[in-house]
């Protein structure tokens, strides 16, 4: 059986590295083959390069020791396969949105890009704005993941391992970053929808991480150097859950199971550790839980369908998968200590005949395995080096043993803090701490004469250390840490007793033990997670928090309906509505045109259609196959009926009716705000409300808009919240018909004269 583990972005690579380490120690069940894949534009990310080096060394040890046929549990028994030379893939070969979206070739593409991205994101021809990743700009990131060349290379690399039908896929990534949030669902859908894989019905799990680290602001109050702003981590996570919730409500989740993982108290890093290209952050306990989630899916994937798998916070005494994880780390620590302080130094005293007085196992192992004492020592050294790397990452090694010969104060302080942060992220008394570890105490019952009695060339190849590992496992007396078992809290940012954005109980379930459990109602679970107060610490000013090219539309809705929207936002929205619906002087026709998706390049089309949160895309967002663009009525259209990018001011979207273009100039934005204030003082909001309120919610329902009742009432409340005014000056009449056929009912309802009676 094959486990294809796909780590998307930095956190995804971190979890992939941890799963690879633990799998080398035998964490996965017998007979499984691990295929690690990392997907990131930044191929030099420290966690990616570290994982690649570890896999190289691991495979080299197995090849040198004739262990390539091993597939069983135990030390280094797991087979790891490559998908490409370095096990890392790129979402796209492009490094700028300008080139990716073909903006040099199409005025239509430039107009569409102006709707969704600001000038700094669009860039220039040949730009490299996204050369090292997407750093929180998720709405741009999803476009790169829809690059056909990148899509095809990712599919080709993974597909061949799944066509036999004996594997499953686990996707790791964060919901709060850039690359992971942009790519998790995209890759899941690629695999689900691939025609060649449809007959195979590949089991897929998504393991999504909530913010589990943050900058330590004590002594540093600035975040100006950050690319992915940490103060927006939580709001991005809420957006990711909202996107999953929309998919669940539409019955369109691209996976069999979702594992949401988080922590109520994130680890705090120094702010400078967040700088671009320097994110070599400490390993944290949540990444180990991610590896356990992958193991859970391997064990249970045949029984899981549209499940959200949840777990409690770790509490003592540890049991189930936590006990397995703790045990395997202690085995690694004891084995490494024995190799380091006993077996390797001992082999320096073997005589020319391969005999060490008092240690007959040396002669027996060498004779059985056809190895010299020097080769045995070399083998033990290779194993120790890999075990040491695993233990360093887990925080088991003390920082002073990792320092260079003449460390600087800065190096010493960084390493000390790094190890401390890792250790503090683990539950109390969970880790083996090498400076305190006493191997004789833990394995005192083991018989040294039986150390290598079960070593066989057939069963272990030349990996003699597998026999040492079994001996340690059989002799290890690992005392369970003290503490009273109790029902733990929720292994996420929000707990069962917290309240949602409407001050209602979240109704999140709790679990009785350290196993993963399926939530009883997947849709309700995701809705509860989406309704958490993710924006408590953030005003949602960023426009790139949603895993969708449509992020500006959703963020605009959130701000507009939050109850805290400033007047400039409210009057901007009202001004756009009035431009779209009132007959202004010199405007004989509705200032809306259909920008057809067919006029955009493939990447742009795929990004719009596959990342729209509205499931029935053609029926509920626009007319058939395009964008309804609102443009400046004072500027004549080009010959082909499409406004230039300089004249685009917004677009239609059902949750808010109209959305301002991201590329609006500050001057044009101010003009529209002033026009909104003008029509507000003349009663436009009340007139519009009276015009549509009778049929508005029903029109949204008929157009298959998700949460039609809630969104419809929100829009009517938005209009009703403007102060009613009676003035002598009247407004221009409403347009009474819409010039573009085939639009959704909610759009027609805005313009058609209402039928009373």
C-alpha positions in Angstrom: 0.0 0.0 0.0 1.2 3.5 -0.8 0.7 6.7 1.2 1.2 9.7 -1.0 1.9 12.6 1.5 1.6 16.0 -0.2 2.9 18.9 1.9 1.7 22.3 0.4 3.6 25.4 1.5 5.9 25.8 4.5 3.7 24.2 7.2 2.9 21.4 4.8 6.6 20.8 4.3 7.1 20.8 8.1 4.4 18.1 8.5 5.8 16.1 5.6 9.3 16.2 7.2 7.9 15.1 10.5 5.9 12.2 9.0 9.0 11.1 7.1 11.1 11.1 10.3 8.5 9.2 12.3 7.9 6.7 9.4 11.6 6.0 9.4 11.1 4.9 13.1 8.3 2.5 12.1 5.2 4.7 12.9 3.2 3.6 9.9 1.6 0.1 9.7 3.5 -2.9 8.2 3.5 -3.0 4.4 3.1 0.7 3.6 5.3 2.7 1.2 5.7 6.4 1.8 5.8 8.8 -1.1 6.5 12.3 0.2 5.8 15.2 -2.1 6.3 18.9 -1.3 4.6 21.6 -3.4 6.0 25.2 -3.1 7.1 28.0 -5.3 10.0 28.5 -2.8 11.9 25.3 -3.4 14.7 26.5 -1.1 12.5 26.7 1.9 14.5 25.4 4.9 12.0 22.6 5.7 11.9 21.5 2.1 15.7 21.3 1.7 16.0 19.6 5.1 13.5 16.9 4.2 15.2 16.3 0.8 18.6 15.9 2.5 17.1 13.5 5.1 15.4 11.4 2.3 18.7 11.3 0.4 20.6 10.0 3.4 17.9 7.6 4.4 17.8 6.0 0.9 21.6 5.9 0.8 21.7 3.9 4.0 19.1 1.5 2.8 20.8 1.0 -0.5 24.3 0.6 1.0 22.9 -2.0 3.4 20.9 -3.9 0.8 17.6 -2.9 2.5 15.7 -1.7 -0.5 13.4 -4.7 -0.3 12.4 -4.2 3.3 8.8 -3.1 3.8 8.1 -4.1 7.4 7.9 -2.0 10.5 10.8 -1.2 12.7 13.8 1.0 12.3 14.4 2.0 8.6 12.1 -0.7 7.4 9.8 1.7 5.5 10.3 2.1 1.8 10.3 5.8 0.6 9.8 6.5 -3.1 10.6 9.5 -5.1 8.2 11.3 -7.4 11.0 13.5 -8.9 14.6 14.0 -8.1 14.1 16.2 -5.1 10.5 15.3 -4.1 9.5 18.9 -4.5 7.2 20.4 -7.2 6.3 23.9 -8.2 2.7 25.2 -8.7 3.8 27.3 -11.7 6.8 28.2 -13.7 5.5 31.9 -13.8 6.7 34.3 -11.1 4.3 37.2 -11.8 0.5 37.6 -12.2 1.1 39.8 -15.2 2.7 37.0 -17.2 0.6 34.2 -15.7 -2.7 35.8 -16.6 -1.6 36.9 -20.1 -2.2 40.6 -19.4 0.1 41.6 -22.2 -2.1 40.0 -24.9 -5.7 40.9 -23.9 -7.5 44.1 -22.8 -10.2 41.8 -21.5 -7.7 40.1 -19.2 -6.4 43.5 -18.0 -10.0 44.6 -17.1 -10.7 41.3 -15.3 -7.4 41.6 -13.4 -8.2 45.1 -12.3 -11.4 43.8 -10.7 -9.6 41.3 -8.5 -6.0 42.5 -7.8 -4.3 45.8 -7.0 -1.5 47.1 -9.0 1.2 45.9 -6.7 0.0 42.3 -7.1 -0.4 42.4 -10.8 3.2 43.5 -11.4 4.9 44.1 -14.7 6.1 42.0 -17.6 8.9 39.7 -16.5 8.4 40.6 -12.9 9.3 38.2 -10.0 6.9 39.3 -7.3 6.0 35.7 -6.5 9.3 34.0 -7.1 9.6 32.8 -3.6 6.0 31.9 -2.7 2.7 33.6 -2.1 3.2 34.8 1.5 -0.4 35.2 2.5 -1.7 36.6 -0.9 -4.0 33.6 -1.3 -6.2 35.1 -4.0 -3.1 35.4 -6.2 -1.8 32.0 -5.1 -4.8 30.1 -6.3 -4.2 31.6 -9.8 -0.7 30.1 -9.9 -2.1 26.8 -8.8 -4.3 26.9 -11.8 -1.4 27.2 -14.2 -2.0 24.3 -16.7 1.7 23.4 -16.9 2.0 23.3 -13.1 -1.2 21.4 -12.8 -0.1 18.8 -15.3 3.3 18.3 -13.7 1.8 17.8 -10.2 -0.8 15.3 -11.6 1.8 13.4 -13.6 4.1 13.0 -10.6 1.4 11.7 -8.3 -0.9 9.9 -10.7 1.4 7.0 -11.5 1.6 6.0 -7.9 -2.2 5.8 -7.6 -3.3 4.0 -10.8 -2.8 0.6 -9.2 -5.6 1.5 -6.7 -3.6 0.5 -3.6 -2.9 3.9 -2.1 -4.3 6.9 -0.4 -3.4 10.6 -0.3 -2.9 12.9 2.6 -2.6 16.7 2.0 -0.9 18.8 4.7 -1.0 22.6 4.8 -2.0 25.7 6.8 -5.2 27.6 6.4 -3.5 30.8 7.5 -0.6 31.2 5.2 -0.2 31.7 1.4 0.8 28.6 -0.5 -0.9 26.0 1.7 -4.2 27.9 1.9 -4.1 28.4 -1.9 -3.1 24.8 -2.9 -4.7 22.4 -0.4 -8.2 22.2 -2.0 -6.9 22.8 -5.5 -4.7 19.6 -5.4 -7.4 17.6 -3.7 -9.8 18.6 -6.5 -7.2 17.8 -9.2 -6.9 14.3 -7.9 -10.6 13.8 -7.4 -11.5 15.1 -10.9 -8.7 13.5 -12.9 -10.4 11.3 -15.5 -7.6 8.6 -15.2 -8.0 8.4 -11.4 -11.8 8.4 -11.3 -12.1 4.6 -11.7 -9.6 4.2 -8.9 -11.5 6.3 -6.4 -8.5 7.4 -4.5 -9.1 8.1 -0.7 -8.0 11.7 0.1 -7.6 13.4 3.4 -6.9 17.1 4.1 -5.0 18.0 7.3 -5.4 21.7 7.8 -3.5 23.6 10.5 -4.8 26.6 12.3 -2.3 29.3 13.5 0.0 27.4 15.8 2.8 30.1 16.0 2.9 33.8 16.1 5.4 36.6 16.6 6.5 37.5 20.1 5.6 41.1 20.3 7.1 41.7 23.8 9.8 44.2 23.1 9.0 44.6 19.4 5.9 46.4 18.3 6.5 46.5 14.6 5.6 44.0 11.9 6.4 46.2 8.9 9.0 43.7 7.6 6.6 40.8 7.5 5.4 39.6 4.1 2.6 37.3 5.5 1.2 39.5 8.2 0.8 37.4 11.4 -2.0 39.6 12.7 -4.2 38.3 9.9 -3.5 34.6 10.6 -6.7 33.9 12.4 -9.0 35.8 10.0 -7.4 33.8 7.1 -8.1 30.6 9.0 -11.8 31.6 9.4 -11.9 32.3 5.7 -10.5 28.9 4.9 -13.2 27.2 7.1 -15.8 29.3 5.4 -14.7 28.1 2.0 -14.8 24.5 3.3 -18.2 25.1 4.7 -19.5 26.3 1.4 -18.2 23.2 -0.3 -19.7 21.0 2.4 -23.1 22.6 2.1 -23.0 22.0 -1.7 -22.0 18.4 -1.2 -18.7 19.1 -3.0 -15.9 18.4 -0.5 -13.0 16.9 -2.5 -11.9 14.5 0.2 -13.0 11.6 2.4 -11.8 13.3 5.7 -10.7 16.6 7.0 -8.5 16.9 10.0 -8.6 20.4 11.5 -5.7 20.9 13.9 -4.7 23.8 16.1 -3.8 25.0 19.5 -5.4 27.5 21.9 -2.0 29.1 22.6 0.3 29.5 19.6 4.1 29.3 20.1 5.7 32.7 20.0 8.7 33.3 17.8 10.9 36.4 17.6 9.6 38.7 14.8 12.8 38.4 12.8 12.2 34.7 12.4 9.2 35.5 10.1 11.3 37.4 7.6 11.2 36.4 3.9 13.5 33.5 3.1 14.5 33.0 6.7 11.5 30.9 8.0 13.6 28.1 9.4 11.3 27.9 12.4 11.4 25.4 15.3 9.6 22.1 14.9 6.4 22.1 17.0 4.1 19.5 18.5 1.2 20.2 16.2 3.3 19.0 13.3 3.7 15.6 15.1 -0.1 15.6 15.6 -0.3 16.1 11.9 1.8 12.9 11.3 -0.5 11.1 13.7 -3.5 12.3 11.7 -1.9 10.8 8.6 -1.4 7.5 10.4 -5.1 7.6 11.5 -6.2 8.0 7.9 -4.0 5.1 6.8 -5.6 2.9 9.5 -9.2 4.0 8.9 -9.6 5.4 5.3 -11.8 2.6 4.1 -14.5 3.5 6.6 -14.4 7.3 6.3 -16.7 9.3 4.1 -17.1 13.1 4.3 -15.8 13.1 7.9 -14.3 15.8 10.1 -11.9 14.0 12.4 -11.3 15.7 15.7 -9.4 15.1 18.9 -9.0 16.5 22.4 -6.1 18.4 23.9 -3.4 16.0 25.2 -3.8 15.3 28.9 -1.9 12.9 31.1 -1.6 10.0 31.2 -1.2 9.8 27.4 -2.9 6.9 25.6 -3.7 5.7 22.1 -1.7 7.3 19.3 0.0 9.8 21.7 1.4 6.9 23.7 2.6 5.3 20.5 4.3 8.6 19.5 5.9 9.0 22.9 7.2 5.5 22.9 8.8 5.7 19.5 10.6 8.9 20.4 11.9 7.3 23.6 13.1 4.3 21.6 14.9 6.6 19.2 16.5 8.5 22.1 17.7 5.3 23.9 19.0 3.7 20.7 20.9 6.8 19.8 22.4 7.1 23.3 23.5 3.5 23.2 25.1 3.9 19.8 26.7 7.2 20.7 28.1 6.3 24.1 28.6 2.5 23.9 28.5 0.6 20.6 30.4 2.9 18.4 33.3 3.6 20.9 33.4 -0.1 21.7 34.0 -1.1 18.1 37.3 0.8 18.2 38.7 -2.1 20.3 37.8 -5.0 18.0 40.9 -7.1 17.1 42.0 -8.1 13.7 39.9 -11.3 13.8 36.7 -9.4 14.5 36.6 -10.4 18.1 35.9 -8.3 21.1 36.4 -10.1 24.4 33.2 -10.4 26.4 31.1 -9.4 23.5 30.4 -12.4 21.3 27.7 -10.6 19.4 30.3 -8.6 17.5 31.8 -11.7 15.9 28.3 -13.2 15.4 26.9 -10.2 13.6 30.0 -9.8 11.4 29.9 -13.5 10.5 26.2 -13.6 9.8 26.1 -10.4 7.8 29.3 -10.7 6.0 30.5 -7.4 7.5 33.8 -6.3 9.0 33.9 -4.5 12.3 34.8 -1.3 10.4 31.7 -1.7 8.2 29.6 -2.4 11.3 30.9 0.8 12.9 30.2 2.8 9.8 26.6 1.4 9.7 26.1 2.4 13.3 27.4 5.8 12.6 25.0 6.3 9.7 22.1 5.2 11.8 23.1 7.4 14.7 23.3 10.5 12.4 19.8 10.0 11.2 18.4 9.3 14.7 20.2 12.4 15.9 18.5 14.6 13.3 15.1 13.2 14.2 15.8 13.9 17.9 17.2 17.4 17.3 14.0 18.3 15.4 11.8 17.0 18.2 13.7 19.1 20.8 15.2 16.1 22.6 18.8 17.2 22.1 20.1 20.0 24.4 21.1 23.2 22.5 24.6 23.2 23.9 25.5 20.0 22.0 24.5 21.6 18.7 26.7 24.7 19.0 29.8 25.2 16.9 33.2 25.1 18.5 33.3 28.9 19.1 29.7 30.0 19.1 28.7 33.6 19.1 26.3 34.9 21.7 23.7 35.3 19.0 24.1 31.7 17.8 23.9 30.4 21.4 20.8 32.5 22.2 19.0 31.5 19.0 19.6 27.7 19.5 18.7 27.9 23.1 15.4 29.6 22.3 14.7 27.3 19.4 15.0 24.2 21.5 13.0 25.8 24.3 10.2 26.7 22.0 10.0 23.2 20.6 10.0 21.6 24.0 7.4 23.9 25.4 5.1 23.1 22.5 4.9 19.4 23.6 2.7 18.3 26.5 4.4 18.1 29.9 6.7 15.1 30.4 6.2 13.9 26.9 9.6 14.2 25.4 12.8 12.2 26.2 15.3 14.9 27.1 18.8 13.6 26.3 20.6 15.5 29.0 18.4 13.8 31.6 18.0 10.4 29.9 19.4 7.4 31.7 19.6 4.4 29.3 20.4 1.8 32.0 17.4 2.8 34.0 15.0 2.6 31.0 16.4 -0.7 29.7 17.6 -2.3 32.9 15.7 -5.5 32.4 17.3 -6.2 29.0 19.8 -9.0 28.6 22.9 -7.7 26.9 23.8 -11.2 25.6 20.6 -11.3 23.6 21.2 -7.9 21.9 21.6 -9.3 18.4 20.3 -12.8 18.7 17.4 -12.1 16.4 19.4 -10.3 13.7 19.1 -12.1 10.3 20.4 -11.1 6.9 17.2 -12.2 5.3 14.9 -10.2 7.6 17.0 -7.1 8.2 19.4 -7.0 5.3 22.6 -5.4 6.6 20.6 -3.0 8.8 22.0 -4.5 12.0 20.6 -1.6 14.1 17.1 -3.0 13.4 17.9 -5.7 15.9 19.2 -3.2 18.4 15.9 -1.3 17.9 13.9 -4.4 18.7 15.9 -5.1 21.7 15.4 -1.6 23.0 11.7 -1.9 22.3 11.4 -5.1 24.2 13.5 -3.9 27.2 12.1 -0.3 27.4 10.3 0.4 30.7 8.7 3.7 29.9 6.8 5.1 32.9 3.6 6.9 32.1 3.7 10.5 33.2 1.6 11.3 36.2 -1.6 13.2 36.1 -5.3 12.6 36.3 -7.1 11.6 33.1 -9.9 14.0 32.2 -12.0 15.1 29.3 -9.8 17.4 27.5 -10.6 20.6 25.6 -10.8 20.9 21.9 -7.6 20.5 19.8 -8.3 23.7 17.9 -8.3 27.5 18.5 -11.9 27.5 19.5 -13.3 25.4 22.3 -16.8 23.8 22.8 -17.7 26.5 25.4 -16.8 29.5 23.2 -19.3 31.5 21.3 -19.6 32.4 17.6 -19.8 35.7 15.8 -23.5 35.9 16.7 -22.8 35.1 20.3 -24.3 31.7 20.0 -22.7 28.5 21.4 -20.3 27.0 18.9 -21.5 23.5 19.7 -18.2 22.0 18.9 -18.0 18.4 20.2 -15.4 17.1 22.7 -13.8 13.7 22.6 -13.2 11.3 25.4 -9.7 10.1 24.7 -6.5 10.6 22.6 -7.9 9.0 19.5 -9.2 10.8 16.5 -13.0 10.8 16.3 -15.5 11.5 13.5 -17.8 14.5 14.1 -21.4 13.4 14.0 -22.4 16.1 11.5 -19.7 17.2 9.1 -21.7 20.2 7.7 -22.6 21.4 11.1 -19.0 21.0 12.3 -17.5 23.1 9.4 -20.2 25.7 9.8 -19.4 26.0 13.5 -15.7 26.4 12.7 -16.4 29.0 10.1 -18.5 31.0 12.6 -15.8 31.2 15.2 -14.7 34.8 16.1 -11.7 34.6 13.8 -11.7 38.3 13.2 -11.6 39.3 16.9 -8.0 40.3 16.6 -8.1 41.6 13.0 -10.3 44.1 11.2 -10.2 42.1 8.0 -8.5 45.0 6.2 -6.5 42.6 4.0 -8.1 41.6 0.8 -6.2 38.3 0.4 -7.4 36.1 3.2 -9.7 33.8 1.2 -8.5 30.8 -0.9 -10.2 32.2 -3.9 -9.6 34.6 -6.7 -12.9 36.2 -5.6 -11.4 37.2 -2.2 -12.2 40.9 -2.7 -15.9 40.2 -3.1 -16.0 38.1 0.1 -13.9 40.5 2.2 -16.0 43.4 1.0 -19.1 41.6 2.1 -17.6 40.8 5.5 -16.6 44.4 6.1 -19.9 45.8 4.8 -22.1 43.6 7.0 -19.9 43.6 10.1 -21.7 46.5 11.7 -18.4 48.3 12.0 -18.0 49.4 8.4 -16.8 53.0 8.1 -18.9 55.5 6.1 -16.4 55.6 3.3 -17.0 51.9 2.7 -20.8 52.2 3.0 -21.1 55.2 0.7 -18.7 53.6 -1.8 -21.0 50.6 -2.0 -24.1 52.8 -2.3 -22.4 54.8 -5.0 -21.7 51.7 -7.1 -25.3 50.6 -6.7 -26.6 54.0 -7.8 -24.3 54.0 -10.9 -25.6 50.6 -11.9 -29.3 51.3 -11.4 -30.0 55.0 -11.8 -30.2 56.7 -15.2 -27.6 59.3 -15.0 -27.4 62.2 -17.5 -25.8 61.2 -20.8 -26.3 57.5 -20.0 -28.9 55.9 -22.2 -27.9 52.3 -21.3 -27.1 50.4 -18.2 -23.3 50.8 -17.6 -22.7 47.1 -17.4 -21.0 44.8 -19.9 -20.4 41.1 -20.0 -16.7 40.2 -20.0 -16.8 36.6 -21.2 -14.4 34.1 -19.6 -13.7 32.7 -23.0 -11.7 35.8 -23.8 -9.3 35.0 -20.9 -6.4 32.6 -21.0 -6.9 29.1 -19.5 -5.2 29.9 -16.2 -7.5 33.0 -15.6 -10.6 31.0 -16.6 -9.7 28.1 -14.3 -8.9 30.4 -11.4 -12.3 32.1 -11.6 -14.5 29.1 -12.1 -12.7 26.7 -9.7 -12.2 29.0 -6.8 -15.6 30.7 -6.7 -17.3 30.1 -3.4 -20.7 30.0 -5.1 -21.3 26.4 -6.2 -23.7 27.1 -9.1 -21.3 29.5 -10.7 -23.0 30.2 -14.0 -26.5 30.5 -12.4 -25.8 32.7 -9.4 -22.8 35.0 -10.0 -23.1 36.3 -13.6 -24.7 35.6 -16.9 -23.6 32.5 -18.8 -19.8 32.1 -18.6 -18.6 35.6 -17.8 -18.2 38.6 -15.5 -20.7 41.4 -15.3 -18.5 44.4 -15.3 -19.6 47.9 -14.0 -17.7 50.7 -15.8 -17.5 54.4 -15.7 -20.6 55.8 -17.5 -18.8 59.0 -18.6 -16.3 57.1 -20.8 -17.3 55.6 -24.2 -16.8 51.9 -24.7 -14.2 50.5 -26.9 -15.3 49.1 -30.3 -15.7 45.5 -28.9 -18.0 46.6 -26.1 -15.5 45.9 -23.3 -14.3 48.8 -21.2 -10.6 49.4 -20.8 -9.0 48.5 -17.5 -8.9 52.2 -16.6 -12.7 52.5 -16.7 -13.6 49.4 -14.7 -15.0 50.3 -11.3 -16.7 47.1 -10.1 -18.5 43.8 -10.7 -21.7 42.0 -9.8 -21.7 39.4 -7.0 -24.8 38.0 -5.3 -23.7 38.4 -1.6 -23.4 42.1 -2.0 -24.9 42.9 -5.5 -21.9 44.9 -6.5 -18.2 44.9 -5.5 -15.7 47.7 -6.0 -12.7 46.9 -8.2 -9.5 46.3 -6.4 -7.7 48.5 -8.9 -9.8 51.6 -8.3 -7.7 54.7 -8.1 -8.0 56.7 -4.9 -9.4 59.6 -6.8 -12.1 57.6 -8.5 -12.9 55.9 -5.2 -13.4 59.2 -3.5 -15.7 60.4 -6.4 -17.9 57.3 -6.0 -18.1 57.7 -2.2 -19.3 61.3 -2.7 -21.9 60.2 -5.2 -23.0 57.5 -2.7 -23.4 60.2 0.0 -25.4 62.4 -2.5 -27.9 59.6 -3.4 -28.2 58.6 0.3 -29.3 62.1 1.2 -32.0 61.9 -1.5 -33.5 58.6 -0.2 -32.0 56.2 -2.7 -31.4 53.4 -0.1 -35.1 53.5 0.9 -36.4 53.5 -2.7 -34.2 50.5 -3.6 -35.3 48.6 -0.5 -39.0 49.2 -1.2 -38.4 48.2 -4.8 -36.8 44.7 -4.1 -37.7 43.7 -0.5 -40.8 41.7 -1.5 -38.9 39.3 -3.7 -35.2 39.7 -2.9 -34.6 36.6 -0.7 -36.7 34.4 -3.0 -34.6 35.7 -6.0 -31.4 34.6 -4.3 -32.9 31.2 -3.4 -34.0 30.7 -7.0 -30.4 31.6 -8.2 -29.0 28.9 -5.8 -27.0 31.4 -3.7 -25.7 29.7 -0.6 -27.2 31.0 2.6 -29.7 33.0 0.5 -31.9 33.9 3.5 -29.1 35.2 5.6 -27.4 37.1 2.8 -30.6 38.5 1.5 -31.7 39.9 4.9 -28.2 41.3 5.4 -28.5 43.4 2.2 -31.9 44.6 3.1 -30.7 45.6 6.5 -27.7 47.4 4.9 -30.2 49.5 2.9 -32.5 50.1 5.9 -29.6 51.3 8.1 -29.3 54.5 6.1 -31.3 57.4 7.5 -34.5 57.9 5.6 -34.8 61.3 4.1 -37.5 63.3 2.3 -36.2 66.0 0.0 -37.6 68.2 -2.8 -35.0 67.1 -5.3 -35.9 63.8 -6.9 -33.5 61.1 -8.1 -33.2 60.0 -11.7 -35.5 57.1 -12.6 -34.3 53.5 -12.3 -33.3 51.5 -15.3 -36.3 49.2 -16.0 -34.7 46.5 -18.1 -31.3 44.8 -18.2 -29.6 44.6 -21.6 -27.8 41.3 -21.2 -29.9 38.1 -21.6 -29.5 35.0 -19.5 -28.5 36.6 -16.2 -29.5 35.2 -12.8 -32.9 36.1 -11.4 -31.5 38.2 -8.6 -29.9 40.6 -11.3 -33.1 40.8 -13.3 -35.0 41.6 -10.1 -32.9 44.7 -9.5 -33.9 46.3 -12.8 -37.3 45.0 -13.7 -40.2 47.1 -12.5 -41.7 45.3 -9.5 -45.1 43.8 -9.8 -47.4 44.9 -7.0 -50.7 43.4 -6.0 
